[in-house]
Amino acid sequence: MFQEVIHTVKAPYRDDMHIVGYRFGKGDKAACIVGPTRGNEIQQLYICSQLIKELTRLEKTGAILNNNEILVIPTLNQFSINIEKRFWAMDKSDINRMFPGDELGETTERIAAGVFKAVQGYNYGIQFASFHTPGEFIPHVRMMETGHQSNSLAVLFGLPYVLTKKPHPFDTGTLNYCWQMNGTNAFSVYTPATSTIDEKSARQAVSSVLRFLTRMGIIKYNCHSGYIASIVDEETLMPIKTDVSGIYRPLKRPGDEVKFGDTLAEVVDPIEGEVISQIIAPSDGIIFFAHSKPLVIQNCIVYKLIRRLHE
């Protein structure tokens, strides 16, 4: 393992922020793995730490195959992690909306430019990301339909689902999108937790990346074959919304199978304590996404449902 500073952000009143990368192996740029760009992505940071630990062990045993280099950047935003803020503390901008960056731009644009310069040219790019809406997912690989994506490669992670989506205008500033448009096969890996640590899904995420690197001939690693992934288009997910505001009491979690008419959650009056609404399953299916905050507002999306395939 070789540790190096990828990019430095000068700070006028405190220590400079150094974005550090860890290189494993030598040779062609095989795979680049990037951790959190946001300050509340603690699960993603933890996954990267466990991946670095495992790759260090594999390198010592000669399990990184010849002529392959792996770069891991565990975080791009330790400033925000330190003060428990999701976005860049000074202007609340999102680093993962600033790619490919601007060396003469604002701070987060300069960070994106410095990092993107370092991560270009790799055959495969993997990012541990979180969703803009707070909640939990079934573990999955997410890809944008840029015309350069490969569903067959995404399936090789062995996670339960591969989610594809058509990019919106704000997606064009993400690392995933810019990677794809510059010749890298890019994948975003999602697990249920963000600001808390979920050990089970963290281990699953680490195994999925090691499984993928093994199947790509980059490392030698023995693991079970994982899932035969189902490919889901994001537009086919059924959103389920609340009809009132209040305290949210979920009854189902991601991965749960539900039937039409099942009670998925309740909304409680925050003052009088009575149940004022029940969220009912509009279809048979599997819960893919679940809202996780204790409060909801009217028309808030609290679940996304994978409808039964025969419907």
N, C-alpha and C positions, 0 to 999 in steps of 0.2 A: 504494500500500500504506500502510495505517495500522496502527501497532503500539500495542497497549495492554495493560495489566495486567488480566487477567480476575479473578484472585483472589490474595490474599497470605496466606501462612502465616507467622505470627510465630515466631521462633526465639529462645530465651533466651540462647544462647551463640555463635551464629554469624549470618551474614546471613540476613535473611528470604528465604523462597522465593516468588518471584513467578511465577505461571503466566501466560504471555504469549500473546496472540492476535494474529493478523495478518489484517486485513480488506482485502479486494480489492473494488473496485467500490462502487456505492452503490445504495440502493433497498430492494426487498423482500428478506427473509431467504430466499435461494435455497438455499444449501448450507452445511453446517458439516462440517468435516473434523477429526477428533481423532486424535492420535498416541498414543504409549504411556502407559498408566497404571501400568506396572510397570518396575522398574529394569533388567531384563535385555533389554528389547525394543529392542535397538540397530538392528536391521533396520527396525523400524517408525519409529524416530526418523529414520533416514537417508532413508526414503521420504518422510516429511513435509518434510525439508529440501529434497529435490529437487523436491517439489511446490511449495513456497513459491518456490523459484528460478524454476520455469517460469511460475507465476502472475504473478510480478513482471514477467517478460518480456512475457507476454500483455497485462497491464494497460497497459504502456508503449506497446504497439502498438494499443491500443484494441480488443482482442479479447474483453474482458469486456462482454457485451451490456448495453444500457441497462436500468436499474431492477433490477439483480441484485447482491446482496451475497454474497460468499463469506467465511466465517470459517475460519481454520486455527489450531488449537491444537496445536503440535508435541509437547508432553509435559505430563503432569499430575504427574510424579513425578521431577524432576531430582535430588532428594535421594538417592533410591535408585540412580539411574543413577551418581551421583558415587562411591558406595561399592560399586557392583556387587552390590547386593542386589535380588532380584526384588520383594519386598513392602516395605511401609513399615517402615523400619528399627526404629522404636521398639517397635512391637507386632506386627509381621509381618502386619498386616491388608492386605487387597487392595482398593484403591480401586475397582476394577471389580466389586466386590460390595457397594458402599455407596450406589449411586444409588437414589432421587433425592436422598439425603443428608439431613442434619440440621444446621441452623445452630448448634444448641446441643449437638451430640454430640461424639464423639471426633474426633481430628484428621482422619482419612481421611473421616469422615462430613461434616465441615465443608468439606473440599476438594470432595467430590462435590456438596454443596449449592451451593457457590459456582459451580462449573463448570456444573452443570445449569441454573442460573438464566440463565447466559450463552448456553447452546446451545439453549434452548427456542425454539419458534416457527419453526424452519427447515423448509422443505419436504422437504429431503433431508439425512440425517445419515450420514456415512461414518466408520467407525472402523478403524484399523489395529491388529489385535489378535493375540494369540498364544494357543495352546491350553494347557490346564492340564497335559497330559502332554507331556514333552519329545520333540520329533520334528519331522519335515518333512512338509509337505503338497504336493499338487498345488495351484498357485494357484487360489483359488476365492473366491466370495462366499458368506457364511453369513448366513442369516436365521432368526429364530425364528417359529414358527407361533403368532402371538398372535391371529389373526383380522384383523389390520391389515396383514399382509405382502403384498407384490406380487412374484410370481415374474417377471412380464413386465418389470418395471423392473430387477430384478436381472440379467436376461439382457443388458441393454444395456451392462453393463460390458465385455462381450466376453471374459471369462475362461473357461477351459475348462469349469468346473463351477459350479453354484449348489447349495449344500447347505442343505437345510431341516431343522429340528429342532424337536421339541416341547419347550418350556421346562420344566426341572426347577425345584424350589423355589429352589435357589441361583442360578438364572438371573434371577430377578425383581429382583435388585439390580444387574444390569448396565446399562451405558449403552444398549446396543442395545434391550433390553426396555423400559426407561423411556422412551426416545425414541418407540418405537412406540405405547406406551400414552398418549402425550401428543400424538399427531397428526403425528409426523414419520416419513417413510419411511426406515427405518434399515437399513444394510447394514454388515457387518463383512467386511473384505478380509484374506485370509490368503495369505501367501507361504511358501516353504519354510523360510527362516531366521528365527531370533529373536535369539540372542546374538551372531551373526556376520553379516557383510554379504554378501548374494548380489546382485551387481550386475545380473545378467540378470533375476531376478524382481523386483528393485526397480524397474527400468525398466518392466517389464510392469505393475506395480502403478500407477505414476505414469500410464502411458498409459491404463490402464483407467479411472482416475478422470477424466482429461481427456476421454476418449471419452464417458463417461457425462454429464459436464457439457455437452458439445457436443450430445448427443442430447436433453438436457433444455432446450436453448435458452438456456443460461446463459453459455456462452463460444463463441467461434469458434476451432476448432482442427482442423487437418488431420492425420488419422492413419488407419492401415489399420483395417478393420472389426472385427478381432479374431476370436475364436472364436464359433461358434454353440454356446452353452453347453448342456450336459446338466444337467438338474435331478435331484438325487439326494436321497432321504430318508436322514437319518443312520441311522435304524433298519435300513436295508437293507444297510449296510456290514458286511462279514464280519470280525469280529475274529480275529486269529491270534495265539496265545499261545505262550510258551516252556514246556517241561515241566521244565526244570532252571535252576539259577542258574549264572552264570559270566561270562566275558568274551565280549562280543557281537561277532560278525563278520558284518555285513550284506552280502548279495550283490545285492540289488535296491533300487532307489530309487523314490520317487514318480513316477508316469507310466509305469513299466515295465509292459509286458504280460507276463503269466505264464500258463503252462499247468498243468493239474492234474498234480501230481507233481514240479514243478520245485523245486529247492532254493533257498529264499529267504534263508536265513541259517544260520550255525553258532554254537554255543556252545562255548567252549573252557574247559577246566579251568584255573583261574587259577594253580594250583601246578605241575601236571605238563605242561600245554601241549597235551594231546590234545583232539581234538574229541569232546565227550561228547554232543552232540545236534545234529541237523539239523532246521531248520524247513522243512516241506514245504508247497507250495501245495495247499490242499484243494479248489480250484476254478480254472477258467479265469477270468481277469479282469484288472483294472488296479490297480496299487498306488496307493492314495489317500493313505495315511499310513504313515510309517516311523519307528520308534523310532531315536533318534540318539545316546543315551548309550553309553559303552563297556561298561557293566555291565548285566546283567539279573538279575532274581530270578524264581523259579518263578511261572508264571501271569501274567507280565508281557505286556501287549499290545504286540507289536512291529510288527505290520502291521494295516492295515485295507484290505480288498479290495473294489473295485467288481466284483461278479460280472457275467459276461456277460449282456446284457439278455435273451437268448432263454432263459436258464435259469430 
